[in-house]
Amino acid sequence: MQDRKPQQIARELALLSLSQLPVNPKKLTEEHLPKLVLATVRTLRAEVQDTLDNAAAELQRSNDRLLTSQTRASDMNTARTMLQEAITYTQTAINQLGAAVEFPELIQLANQDREVGRYAIQIVKTVNEHRIFIDEQISAALVDWQVNRLAQIDRDILRIAVAEMGFLNLPDSVAINEAVVLAKRYSGDEGHRFINGVLRRFTEQKKLPSVLS
């Protein structure tokens, strides 16, 4: 794991924890982080298996198409597309596994540095307590799209960035850069560009209440 600052580690732990947060969580403390991240590991493991199953299915369909074809160009193109899909699924699974390998180290770092655990929980609490307002801000920055239609990982990365800008006094440029870093690790190939665009529109048009300034 590359050297990262406590707030970067905390931000990543918060991202992993948000997906496992109960609908109405009780008081959250640093002690809850390991359980939340463990739940994320289990969820990710199931997602990796599904992704690999999809890759295997695409490979089988591609192979079947090639075996039954008469070398028609259309059949070859279809098989090539199926093969590319299989490669994409496999790469996604590899990326997910790569991230999961670092989870135990993230928890260890959180246990060693109290600042990590405190800031992670602060982010999670802020997002949870102000989710309606945060989602409204994100919605205003989306173009022909809705928050509830976003991939969960993208939605949570955006929520963290907006929470840090609006409630935790993180400079806009830093929040955007950190969100892009998270997206490159956890989102799809184009996820970081999408998130960068949404957050830049948000900073251009945000009209935060005076109590947040």
TIKOLZA-73272 format. One line per 8 residues: their letters; for each residue x, y, z of N, C-alpha, C, O, CB. Coordinates in steps of 0.001 Angstrom, whole numbers, plus 500000, padded with zeros to 6 digits. Glycine has a CB too. Layout:
A) X/Y/Z/X/Y/Z/X/Y/Z/X/Y/Z/X/Y/Z ~ ... .
END
This chain:
MQDRKPQQ) 500842/498811/500000/500000/500000/500000/500880/501242/500000/501790/501359/500821/499046/500004/501219 ~ 500619/502151/499103/501393/503375/499053/501137/504197/500315/500061/504134/500910/501047/504188/497789 ~ 502165/504978/500714/502008/505839/501881/500886/506835/501631/500860/507538/500621/503328/506575/502207 ~ 499968/506873/502575/498857/507808/502465/498654/508513/503789/498979/507986/504853/497570/507087/502032 ~ 498110/509715/503703/497878/510500/504892/496690/509927/505670/495842/509246/505093/497635/511974/504525 ~ 496628/510201/506984/495516/509676/507798/494143/509987/507222/493262/509127/507217/495597/510234/509193 ~ 493951/511227/506730/492630/511577/506196/492306/510797/504925/491138/510507/504665/492557/513075/505912 ~ 493313/510453/504133/493067/509649/502936/492628/508244/503315/491710/507689/502712/494324/509590/502055 .
IARELALL) 493281/507674/504311/492898/506343/504784/491497/506396/505396/490675/505508/505168/493928/505808/505820 ~ 491238/507451/506179/489919/507606/506798/488831/507729/505744/487749/507161/505889/489898/508829/507717 ~ 489120/508470/504689/488155/508674/503607/487814/507347/502931/486657/507084/502601/488710/509673/502570 ~ 488821/506529/502733/488590/505228/502104/487785/504319/503024/486881/503621/502565/489924/504562/501738 ~ 488097/504320/504301/487316/503534/505253/485870/504000/505300/484951/503185/505395/487934/503617/506643 ~ 485670/505305/505234/484315/505846/505227/483554/505374/503999/482384/505003/504087/484345/507374/505274 ~ 484226/505391/502855/483586/504937/501617/483155/503484/501740/482045/503125/501347/484536/505108/500420 ~ 484029/502651/502285/483703/501234/502438/482575/501025/503450/481762/500112/503309/484945/500451/502869 .
SLSQLPVN) 482538/501882/504470/481539/501722/505525/480148/502175/505101/479148/501607/505539/481963/502488/506746 ~ 480081/503195/504249/478780/503754/503869/477872/502714/503231/476661/502724/503449/478969/504917/502912 ~ 478452/501821/502448/477625/500832/501745/477009/499820/502701/476058/499126/502339/478453/500105/500696 ~ 477541/499728/503921/477049/498751/504891/476288/499398/506040/475892/498720/506989/478200/497947/505440 ~ 476087/500696/505955/475450/501418/507046/473971/501053/507144/473277/501046/506127/475615/502929/506855 ~ 473472/500748/508349/472033/500478/508509/471212/501712/508130/471730/502828/508078/471715/500050/509969 ~ 469939/501492/507871/469066/502592/507483/469016/503655/508579/469117/504852/508308/467653/502073/507179 ~ 468861/503204/509802/468825/504133/510940/469904/503731/511945/469598/503128/512973/467412/504141/511619 .
PKKLTEEH) 471159/504061/511655/472243/503627/512545/472164/504310/513903/471788/505477/514013/473597/503910/511907 ~ 472529/503552/514935/472621/504134/516256/473955/504877/516369/474640/505081/515367/472486/503041/517358 ~ 474310/505266/517548/475534/506031/517731/476730/505285/517161/476981/504133/517517/475756/506334/519207 ~ 477468/505949/516274/478623/505340/515630/479911/505795/516308/480076/506969/516640/478653/505688/514135 ~ 480818/504842/516504/482133/505151/517052/483189/504448/516217/482872/503679/515310/482236/504730/518543 ~ 484456/504723/516536/485541/504083/515793/485490/502558/515890/485947/501858/514987/486880/504583/516302 ~ 484934/502050/516989/484878/500599/517186/483978/499905/516169/484083/498695/515967/484393/500286/518587 ~ 483094/500668/515528/482199/500069/514539/482893/499838/513197/482414/499041/512390/480981/500954/514341 .
LPKLVLAT) 484005/500516/512946/484648/500445/511633/485023/499026/511202/484694/498634/510082/485879/501297/511638 ~ 485699/498238/512050/486069/496887/511596/484886/496047/511133/484978/495325/510140/486775/496162/512701 ~ 483753/496150/511871/482579/495368/511477/482015/495842/510138/481618/495035/509298/481497/495455/512559 ~ 481987/497159/509952/481475/497701/508694/482352/497293/507522/481852/496926/506459/481379/499221/508768 ~ 483665/497361/507724/484579/496992/506641/484534/495493/506383/484624/495061/505234/486014/497426/506974 ~ 484394/494694/507439/484268/493245/507256/483035/492920/506421/483083/492059/505542/484192/492528/508620 ~ 481944/493605/506694/480735/493400/505895/480985/493773/504443/480460/493132/503533/479566/494222/506459 ~ 481789/494814/504225/482133/495209/502859/482941/494120/502172/482709/493822/501001/482917/496527/502860 .
VRTLRAEV) 483889/493523/502890/484699/492437/502322/483808/491294/501851/483996/490749/500763/485722/491921/503356 ~ 482841/490941/502683/481941/489840/502321/481097/490189/501101/480886/489357/500219/481029/489489/503500 ~ 480619/491431/501064/479843/491870/499905/480700/491866/498640/480265/491417/497580/479265/493271/500148 ~ 481922/492374/498772/482815/492448/497625/483182/491053/497127/483312/490830/495923/484078/493231/497984 ~ 483345/490126/498051/483663/488755/497665/482558/488174/496784/482834/487507/495787/483868/487879/498911 ~ 481315/488432/497159/480189/487946/496356/480155/488633/494996/479849/488005/493982/478861/488176/497096 ~ 480477/489947/494982/480489/490675/493712/481587/490159/492788/481386/490053/491578/480677/492174/493960 ~ 482754/489836/493361/483857/489293/492557/483454/487962/491946/483729/487695/490776/485133/489123/493415 .
QDTLDNAA) 482798/487125/492749/482371/485828/492225/481364/485996/491094/481446/485301/490082/481767/484975/493342 ~ 480414/486916/491259/479442/487167/490193/480133/487677/488930/479786/487283/487816/478384/488178/490661 ~ 481118/488562/489123/481834/489116/487975/482592/488031/487236/482569/487985/486006/482796/490215/488420 ~ 483268/487153/487975/484004/486059/487348/483057/485078/486655/483386/484534/485600/484850/485324/488390 ~ 481895/484857/487243/480894/483987/486599/480442/484594/485279/480282/483882/484287/479673/483765/487530 ~ 480235/485911/485265/479855/486584/484018/480956/486464/482969/480680/486248/481788/479544/488064/484281 ~ 482205/486604/483411/483332/486477/482483/483387/485081/481889/483590/484920/480685/484653/486799/483188 ~ 483207/484064/482737/483235/482694/482258/482106/482430/481262/482295/481737/480262/483139/481727/483430 .
AELQRSND) 480932/482993/481550/479792/482804/480646/480058/483455/479289/479744/482875/478249/478510/483386/481270 ~ 480635/484659/479298/480951/485334/478044/481997/484575/477256/481902/484489/476032/481430/486747/478310 ~ 482992/484023/477930/484010/483216/477246/483388/481976/476608/483730/481605/475485/485120/482803/478231 ~ 482479/481344/477333/481827/480150/476794/480979/480488/475575/480991/479757/474585/480960/479487/477864 ~ 480234/481609/475647/479413/482006/474508/480283/482360/473307/479956/482032/472167/478518/483192/474881 ~ 481387/483031/473582/482304/483367/472491/482865/482112/471843/482946/482012/470619/483446/484248/473001 ~ 483247/481164/472674/483784/479906/472154/482741/479150/471343/483038/478614/470275/484286/479030/473298 ~ 481498/479113/471869/480424/478419/471145/480151/479078/469804/479930/478393/468806/479140/478392/471982 .
RLLTSQTR) 480166/480406/469776/479905/481119/468532/480985/480793/467485/480682/480595/466309/479842/482643/468790 ~ 482232/480743/467928/483323/480440/467000/483237/479001/466490/483502/478745/465315/484677/480675/467678 ~ 482870/478062/467363/482797/476661/466966/481657/476394/465996/481764/475528/465129/482641/475788/468185 ~ 480565/477139/466142/479389/476886/465302/479323/477789/464073/478473/477601/463203/478134/477065/466118 ~ 480219/478761/464006/480171/479690/462877/480823/479083/461643/481550/478091/461710/480857/481008/463240 ~ 480539/479705/460540/481159/479313/459266/482077/480438/458789/482132/480795/457612/480071/478991/458184 ~ 482794/480971/459782/483752/482064/459542/483115/483282/458898/483785/484036/458192/484879/481577/458668 ~ 481805/483483/459140/481173/484698/458653/481690/485880/459467/481978/485759/460657/479625/484596/458737 .
ASDMNTAR) 481797/487003/458807/482334/488189/459469/481478/488577/460671/482007/488969/461712/482419/489359/458483 ~ 480157/488468/460530/479264/488848/461629/479487/487962/462849/479475/488442/463983/477798/488764/461181 ~ 479692/486653/462610/479944/485739/463715/481272/486056/464397/481374/486029/465624/479937/484293/463220 ~ 482268/486351/463600/483581/486668/464155/483514/487946/464983/484113/488028/466055/484624/486812/463032 ~ 482785/488941/464486/482657/490202/465221/481912/490003/466531/482274/490578/467557/481939/491248/464368 ~ 480855/489173/466488/480096/488897/467706/480974/488195/468732/480972/488550/469911/478858/488042/467392 ~ 481733/487184/468271/482623/486461/469172/483675/487389/469773/484022/487280/470949/483300/485306/468435 ~ 484175/488306/468942/485190/489250/469417/484599/490169/470506/485261/490484/471495/485742/490096/468229 .
TMLQEAIT) 483346/490587/470301/482686/491438/471289/482489/490689/472603/482714/491238/473682/481334/491935/470754 ~ 482066/489428/472501/481876/488612/473695/483190/488437/474449/483229/488506/475677/481293/487245/473322 ~ 484262/488210/473698/485572/488033/474314/486008/489305/475036/486568/489246/476131/486610/487638/473258 ~ 485751/490448/474418/486099/491720/475039/485312/491939/476325/485848/492453/477307/485850/492869/474069 ~ 484040/491549/476318/483225/491646/477528/483818/490773/478632/483881/491181/479792/481764/491231/477238 ~ 484251/489567/478257/484841/488660/479246/486106/489254/479845/486342/489161/481050/485151/487300/478612 ~ 486916/489865/478989/488148/490506/479470/487818/491646/480427/488475/491815/481454/488989/491033/478285 ~ 486796/492427/480084/486391/493543/480938/485909/493054/482290/486284/493606/483325/485300/494362/480263 .
YTQTAINQ) 485074/492014/482285/484598/491440/483546/485775/490957/484393/485823/491199/485599/483619/490278/483277 ~ 486717/490273/483753/487858/489726/484485/488707/490839/485087/489148/490737/486232/488714/488852/483566 ~ 488938/491911/484309/489736/493029/484817/489052/493689/486007/489707/494080/486973/489978/494064/483710 ~ 487725/493812/485929/486979/494387/487049/487157/493540/488303/487377/494068/489393/485486/494511/486700 ~ 487061/492226/488140/487225/491324/489285/488628/491440/489871/488797/491435/491090/486945/489869/488870 ~ 489635/491544/489003/491018/491689/489476/491174/492984/490274/491813/492997/491326/492010/491671/488283 ~ 490592/494063/489772/490664/495342/490481/489987/495260/491849/490494/495783/492841/490019/496451/489642 ~ 488825/494588/491881/488109/494452/493146/488923/493634/494149/488984/493966/495333/486740/493798/492916 .
LGAAVEFP) 489542/492567/493662/490363/491745/494543/491575/492517/495045/491975/492387/496202/490811/490477/493821 ~ 492150/493317/494165/493300/494125/494551/492965/495079/495672/493764/495275/496588/493822/494894/493369 ~ 491773/495681/495604/491340/496584/496671/491069/495810/497956/491409/496274/499044/490084/497359/496244 ~ 490460/494637/497835/490106/493853/499017/491336/493393/499781/491297/493284/501007/489273/492651/498618 ~ 492427/493123/499074/493655/492679/499728/494149/493708/500742/494767/493348/501743/494741/492407/498686 ~ 493876/494996/500483/494365/496058/501360/493445/496342/502549/493826/497097/503443/494549/497317/500565 ~ 492254/495760/502581/491306/496055/503646/491868/495782/505050/491732/496633/505929/490053/495246/503438 ~ 492503/494605/505286/493044/494370/506637/494062/495426/507056/494099/495831/508219/493690/492996/506704 .
ELIQLANQ) 494886/495871/506112/495870/496898/506445/495189/498219/506769/495641/498952/507649/496860/497084/505294 ~ 494108/498527/506065/493372/499747/506365/492842/499722/507798/492930/500718/508518/492217/499931/505374 ~ 492298/498588/508202/491770/498455/509560/492894/498581/510583/492731/499223/511621/491040/497107/509730 ~ 494032/497965/510284/495172/498042/511197/495645/499493/511360/495945/499939/512467/496329/497159/510686 ~ 495704/500212/510248/496122/501606/510310/495131/502442/511112/495516/503351/511847/496275/502178/508903 ~ 493851/502120/510958/492834/502845/511726/492986/502578/513217/492780/503476/514033/491425/502448/511264 ~ 493349/501342/513577/493540/501003/514981/494788/501668/515558/494839/502000/516743/493632/499496/515146 ~ 495785/501854/514708/497043/502441/515170/496962/503961/515282/497633/504563/516120/498173/502057/514229 .
DREVGRYA) 496153/504566/514449/496064/506025/514421/494626/506430/514714/493739/506248/513880/496535/506597/513045 ~ 494404/506978/515900/493044/507323/516308/492423/508381/515399/491204/508432/515239/493041/507815/517744 ~ 493270/509225/514805/492758/510259/513914/492040/509635/512719/491040/510168/512237/493900/511167/513435 ~ 492560/508497/512246/491951/507818/511105/490532/507388/511438/489591/507680/510700/492791/506603/510686 ~ 490389/506684/512568/489063/506212/512954/488094/507347/513223/486933/507288/512820/489164/505341/514171 ~ 488571/508381/513906/487693/509508/514226/487194/510207/512975/486012/510531/512865/488415/510503/515115 ~ 488103/510439/512027/487684/511173/510825/486787/510309/509935/485855/510813/509309/488918/511647/510029 ~ 487071/509023/509883/486213/508124/509092/484783/508152/509611/483834/508273/508837/486758/506680/509126 .
IQIVKTVN) 484635/508039/510929/483305/508070/511525/482661/509436/511354/481451/509530/511149/483376/507704/513002 ~ 483454/510493/511436/482919/511839/511233/482342/511986/509830/481277/512579/509653/484010/512895/511470 ~ 483034/511453/508843/482527/511503/507468/481224/510716/507355/480241/511203/506796/483576/510947/506479 ~ 481227/509498/507889/480037/508646/507805/478850/509321/508482/477748/509338/507934/480306/507270/508448 ~ 479070/509872/509660/477996/510559/510380/477469/511749/509582/476259/511951/509473/478489/511026/511756 ~ 478387/512528/509030/477985/513725/508286/477145/513361/507074/476105/513970/506821/479214/514521/507848 ~ 477602/512365/506328/476848/511932/505151/475479/511413/505560/474478/511723/504914/477619/510848/504379 ~ 475427/510629/506624/474157/510044/507050/473193/511101/507556/472009/511072/507222/474393/509006/508129 .
EHRIFIDE) 473689/512036/508362/472814/513040/508972/472319/514081/507971/471245/514653/508159/473542/513733/510102 ~ 473076/514331/506927/472717/515385/505976/472502/514830/504568/472682/515542/503580/473801/516459/505950 ~ 472120/513565/504485/472048/512895/503182/471064/513576/502227/471358/513723/501041/471649/511438/503371 ~ 469916/513986/502727/468919/514614/501856/469491/515881/501226/469407/516079/500014/467630/514941/502647 ~ 470069/516732/502066/470655/517969/501555/471795/517680/500579/471882/518292/499515/471162/518835/502713 ~ 472669/516742/500951/473808/516401/500098/473340/515871/498753/473874/516254/497712/474704/515368/500786 ~ 472344/514992/498771/471834/514436/497507/471187/515511/496648/471261/515450/495421/470824/513317/497783 ~ 470558/516486/497274/469984/517596/496503/471078/518382/495792/470912/518793/494644/469173/518532/497421 .
QISAALVD) 472193/518587/496478/473309/519301/495876/473899/518523/494704/474242/519099/493671/474386/519571/496919 ~ 474010/517225/494875/474536/516380/493793/473576/516383/492614/473995/516500/491463/474770/514931/494288 ~ 472285/516254/492907/471281/516242/491838/471348/517501/490991/471205/517447/489770/469884/516093/492425 ~ 471569/518639/491650/471637/519911/490929/472832/519959/489982/472821/520697/488996/471712/521072/491915 ~ 473866/519167/490286/475072/519160/489458/475064/518070/488395/475946/518026/487538/476283/518994/490328 ~ 474067/517190/488450/473966/516121/487447/473277/516638/486188/472415/517513/486259/473195/514906/488017 ~ 473652/516104/485063/473054/516472/483786/472240/515287/483274/472789/514234/482949/474145/516895/482751 ~ 470913/515479/483207/470014/514426/482714/470216/513106/483457/470237/512041/482842/470230/514210/481217 .
WQVNRLAQ) 470361/513178/484757/470582/511968/485538/470034/512182/486934/469777/513320/487328/472085/511594/485585 ~ 469848/511104/487693/469315/511187/489046/470261/510483/490007/470917/509504/489652/467900/510571/489121 ~ 470319/510997/491228/471224/510428/492214/470951/508949/492438/471878/508143/492509/471111/511180/493525 ~ 469659/508591/492550/469338/507201/492862/469620/506237/491719/469512/505023/491893/467902/507094/493247 ~ 469981/506764/490551/470330/505898/489426/471834/505717/489289/472291/504936/488454/469766/506463/488139 ~ 472597/506420/490089/474050/506274/490046/474467/504947/490661/473775/504404/491522/474736/507439/490778 ~ 475610/504428/490208/476193/503270/490880/476479/503657/492321/476895/504785/492587/477495/502782/490157 ~ 476263/502744/493250/476389/503089/494665/477767/503637/495003/477882/504593/495770/476099/501877/495523 .
IDRDILRI) 478817/503041/494440/480158/503500/494767/480371/504937/494296/480991/505733/495001/481206/502575/494142 ~ 479861/505273/493112/479979/506639/492604/479170/507609/493464/479623/508709/493780/479512/506709/491140 ~ 477969/507180/493832/477102/508022/494660/477763/508312/496010/477720/509443/496495/475730/507343/494872 ~ 478371/507291/496612/478995/507488/497918/480253/508343/497828/480536/509120/498740/479331/506147/498542 ~ 481006/508213/496752/482187/509061/496572/481759/510521/496450/482377/511406/497043/482997/508625/495319 ~ 480709/510768/495684/480189/512131/495540/479677/512661/496874/479917/513818/497218/479067/512172/494489 ~ 478977/511823/497621/478445/512244/498915/479571/512642/499871/479465/513644/500579/477601/511123/499531 ~ 480639/511859/499888/481764/512166/500762/482390/513504/500382/482675/514330/501249/482815/511050/500698 .
AVAEMGFL) 482599/513714/499095/483226/514952/498634/482369/516167/498991/482886/517171/499481/483462/514898/497118 ~ 481063/516077/498746/480171/517195/499047/480102/517425/500550/480066/518569/501003/478762/516936/498480 ~ 480083/516339/501329/480063/516472/502787/481323/517162/503286/481262/518022/504165/479916/515099/503450 ~ 482453/516785/502729/483712/517387/503180/483794/518859/502787/484308/519679/503548/484907/516623/502597 ~ 483298/519190/501620/483320/520596/501196/482325/521423/502003/482639/522530/502442/483005/520712/499693 ~ 481128/520883/502195/480065/521672/502798/480034/521687/504309/479566/522650/504917/478787/521187/502318 ~ 480543/520598/504934/480400/520486/506380/481719/520314/507136/481788/520604/508330/479511/519341/506692 ~ 482749/519852/506463/484002/519528/507152/485153/520442/506755/486314/520175/507065/484383/518098/506875 .
NLPDSVAI) 484810/521529/506060/485782/522595/505766/486984/522148/504928/488072/522709/505058/486281/523175/507051 ~ 486795/521161/504088/487877/520766/503187/487805/521637/501935/486730/521778/501352/487785/519243/502818 ~ 488922/522224/501509/488910/523056/500300/488367/522290/499095/488599/521090/498950/490320/523569/499997 ~ 487645/523002/498238/487008/522363/497081/487996/521556/496244/487736/520403/495899/486345/523413/496209 ~ 489123/522169/495925/490097/521508/495043/490630/520222/495657/490841/519233/494955/491259/522451/494734 ~ 490845/520236/496960/491345/519040/497641/490275/517949/497642/490571/516787/497366/491776/519374/499090 ~ 489038/518321/497951/487940/517350/497984/487745/516688/496623/487518/515481/496536/486639/518030/498426 ~ 487836/517488/495561/487674/516943/494212/488814/515986/493887/488583/514889/493379/487615/518077/493169 .
NEAVVLAK) 490034/516395/494177/491183/515532/493895/491097/514214/494656/491393/513154/494105/492481/516250/494249 ~ 490692/514280/495921/490584/513064/496727/489465/512166/496219/489593/510942/496244/490344/513416/498198 ~ 488376/512756/495759/487276/511968/495197/487721/511252/493923/487359/510097/493696/486060/512870/494902 ~ 488493/511928/493107/489008/511322/491877/489931/510147/492201/489894/509118/491526/489758/512373/491029 ~ 490757/510305/493238/491644/509214/493653/490823/507998/494074/491134/506873/493684/492565/509668/494812 ~ 489771/508221/494871/488904/507119/495282/488238/506458/494083/488143/505233/494007/487842/507617/496258 ~ 487782/507279/493154/487101/506747/491969/488036/505883/491141/487618/504856/490605/486547/507885/491112 ~ 489288/506283/491031/490253/505492/490256/490487/504130/490898/490813/503164/490208/491585/506246/490127 .
RYSGDEGH) 490321/504050/492215/490536/502789/492918/489294/501900/492924/489401/500675/492876/490970/503062/494338 ~ 488125/502519/492982/486922/501726/493227/485849/501812/492146/484981/500941/492082/486331/502139/494507 ~ 485882/502827/491303/484836/502984/490299/485263/502352/488974/486334/501753/488877/484501/504473/490098 ~ 484411/502494/487958/484715/501957/486642/485732/502805/485900/486231/503801/486425/483455/501841/485828 ~ 486035/502400/484672/487070/503073/483881/486799/504561/483715/487725/505371/483769/487184/502427/482520 ~ 485534/504926/483511/485194/506323/483282/484671/507011/484542/484297/508183/484510/484166/506424/482181 ~ 484647/506275/485644/484061/506806/486865/484745/508061/487374/484079/509006/487796/484094/505768/487923 ~ 486072/508077/487339/486768/509237/487893/486532/510491/487067/486490/511594/487612/488255/508958/487987 .
RFINGVLR) 486375/510332/485743/486081/511503/484895/484674/512016/485178/484450/513224/485260/486229/511148/483388 ~ 483738/511100/485325/482355/511483/485627/482284/512221/486959/481661/513278/487053/481440/510239/485657 ~ 482914/511673/487976/482880/512270/489307/483569/513628/489307/483085/514568/489938/483542/511341/490330 ~ 484679/513740/488615/485371/515019/488507/484462/516071/487882/484412/517208/488351/486656/514868/487682 ~ 483742/515697/486824/482855/516637/486146/481704/517080/487021/481369/518264/487061/482318/516024/484886 ~ 481089/516127/487731/479958/516453/488604/480395/517394/489722/479717/518379/490012/479345/515169/489198 ~ 481516/517091/490342/481971/517916/491465/482398/519309/491017/482218/520277/491756/483124/517234/492181 ~ 482951/519421/489842/483333/520746/489345/482090/521586/489033/482078/522796/489258/484221/520616/488085 .
RFTEQKKL) 481047/520933/488514/479791/521658/488305/479196/522068/489645/478652/523163/489785/478784/520793/487510 ~ 479304/521179/490628/478785/521488/491960/479476/522726/492539/478808/523613/493072/478972/520283/492903 ~ 480790/522791/492439/481510/523930/493023/481205/525222/492283/481280/526309/492857/483014/523671/493009 ~ 480863/525098/491012/480560/526298/490233/479182/526862/490572/478972/528072/490502/480639/525990/488744 ~ 478255/525999/490935/476883/526465/491115/476369/526361/492546/475222/526711/492822/475981/525696/490220 ~ 477213/525881/493457/476703/525653/494814/476306/526963/495483/476960/527995/495332/477752/524930/495666 ~ 475246/526880/496200/474740/527998/496988/474480/527456/498384/473331/527229/498763/473434/528633/496351 ~ 475533/527252/499138/475396/526639/500455/474816/527650/501443/475112/528843/501363/476761/526110/500956 .
PSVLS) 473992/527170/502372/473447/528062/503415/474581/528719/504186/475673/528162/504295/472524/527281/504388 ~ 474317/529901/504718/475351/530655/505410/475896/529914/506628/477034/530139/507040/474809/531999/505830 ~ 475082/529032/507200/475541/528312/508397/476662/527352/508053/477381/526887/508938/474380/527547/509050 ~ 476816/527049/506759/477849/526104/506354/479125/526800/505939/480157/526147/505777/477353/525242/505228 ~ 479082/528091/505764/480248/528808/505266/481195/529156/506402/482240/529765/506171/479823/530073/504528 .
END
